[in-house]
């Protein structure tokens, strides 16, 4: 099966993120869940982002890079919101990536250089999420998908009905079970091909 690194969102390594990783493990995959906030969790997205800003986004990404140093190169990177920074950066810059799944966020591909040939990507977000849609992530996702497909690669953008940001975290009020089930199905399909 596939080796996966799953980076959590700004509220930290919550029980819902751990549960999502557990569902991937139950399907037979090896899943690593590095803690980018060193054990801290936060009650709101805003509190988590304030802490991440205090730590520094470069340091958050550096923690992600350090977390994979001992792992084989051939992994699939999954990022949830803040974790997309580490996942997307590693997928684009660490040789050997086998895929990337970017949930709730996407940064312009030019931020980390060109998208590597042969690395499939999925981007997932809600169609009325004020963060994903309103802060430019959706535009970045569309551009990424267009670029990867233009190179003959596999890229998919999945939009779910709703306005929640962390919709796949079962420990938060924003959790959407139906959207999460579909997200999980699509992620497992990507992993099965890797």
N, C-alpha and C positions, 0 to 999 in steps of 0.2 A: 504494500500500500504506500501511500504518499506521506512524506514528512512535511509538516506544516508548522509555520510560526505565526501565531495569532497575537497581534498587538491591540491592547485594550484602548478604550476611549478616555476622555478627560476626567470622567468620574472615577477612574481607576479600574483595577482588576476586581470588578464586582462579581457577586455570585452569578449574575446573569451571563457575564462573559465566560466565566468558568463553565457554566452549564452549556453554553454554545460549543465550547471546546470539547466538552464531554460527549456531545452528540456526534461530533466529527470522529472522536475516538471510538465511539460505539460502532461506527461504520468501518472501523479497522485502520484508521489513520493514526500516525504518531503526531501528537500536537504539543507544541511548546507554547507557553503563555508567559513571556517575560513581563515583569512588573516595571514599567517605565517610571512609575511615581514612587518607587521604593516603599511599598506597603501602604501608602496613603490612598484613601477613597474619599469622595466628596458627595454631598447631598444634592448638588445641582451642577449642571453643565458650566454655569458661570463661575462657581467656586473652583471647579477643576481647571478651567482655562486660566483663571487668575493665578493659580499655583503653577501651571505649566509656563506661563509667561514669566513668573518669578524665577523659576528654574532655568528657563530659556529653551526655546524650541530647538535650538542647535544641540543643547545638552540632551533633550528628550530623544532626538534622533541618534545622538552618539550612544546613548544607553541602549537603544535598539541594535545598533551595530555591534556593540560589545556583547550583547546577549546572544548573537549568532556566531561569534568568532570560532567556537569549538564545534559548530554544527557543520555537516556537509554542505557543499554549495548548492546541491540540487534540491531545494525546498520550494514550497509554495508559500508566499507571504500573504497574510490576510490582515487588514487593518480596519479598525472601527474608529471613524472620525479622527481624533488626535493621532491614533495609531496608524492612520493612513500615511502620515509623514514618514514614519520609519519604514512601513511596508513598501510604499511606492519608491522611496529612495533606494532601498536595498534591491528591489526588483529591477530597478534601472541601472544600478551601479555595481552590484555584487555579481560577479560572473557565475553563471550556472543556474540562475533562477528558473524554476519550472512553471511559474505562473504567479498571478497576483489577483487578489480580490480586494477591492476598495469599497468599503461600506460607509455611507453617509457623507463622504468627502472625496475630493479629488483635487490635486494641485496641477497647474499647467505642466505638461510633460517637459517643457524647456527648463523647468526649475532644476532638474537633475540630469539633463542631457537627453539624448535621443532614447526612444523606447527600444530595448534590445530585440532583435529579430528572433522570432520563434517563441517568444514568451507571451502566452495568452493572458488576457486581462478581462475581468468582469468589474463593473461599477454598479452599485446598488444604492438607491435612495428613494425617498418619497417625493411625489410630484408637487406637493405643496409645503414641503419642509422649508421654513424660512431661512434656515442656515444653508442647506444644500442648494436650494434654488436661488435664494436671494443674495448669497455671498460669492457667487461665481463658480462654485464647485460643479454645478450642472453643465455650465459652458465648458469648463475644463474637461469634464468627462466626455462631452460630445466631441471635442477636438481630439482627445486621446483616442477615442474609438475610430474616428475618421483617419487619423494618422496610422494607427496599427493596421486597420483594414486596407489602407492605401498601399501598405508594404506587403500585402498578402497574408497578414497575420490574423489571429482570432481575437476579436474584441467585442464585448457585449455591454450594453447599458440597459439596466433594468430599472424601470420606474414603477413604484407601487402607489396606489391611491392612499392619500393621507398627508398629515402635516407634522408627523412626529420625527424627531431626529434619531434617537436611539431606539428604533422600533424593534430590534432583535435582542434586546436585553431584558430577559424575563424577570429581573429583579427590580425593574423601574416601572413607573406608572405609564411611560410612553410605549410600553411593550404592545406589539400587535401580533397575536399568535398566527393569524392567517398569512400575513406578509412574511413572518419569520419562517413558517413552514415552506413557503415558496423559495425564499432566499436559501434555506438549507438545502432544498432539493437541487437548486441551480449550482450551489457551491460543490455539493457532492458529485454532480455530473462533471464539473471541471476537474475535480480531484481524481475521478475515475479514469480520466484520460491522460493523467500525468504519470 
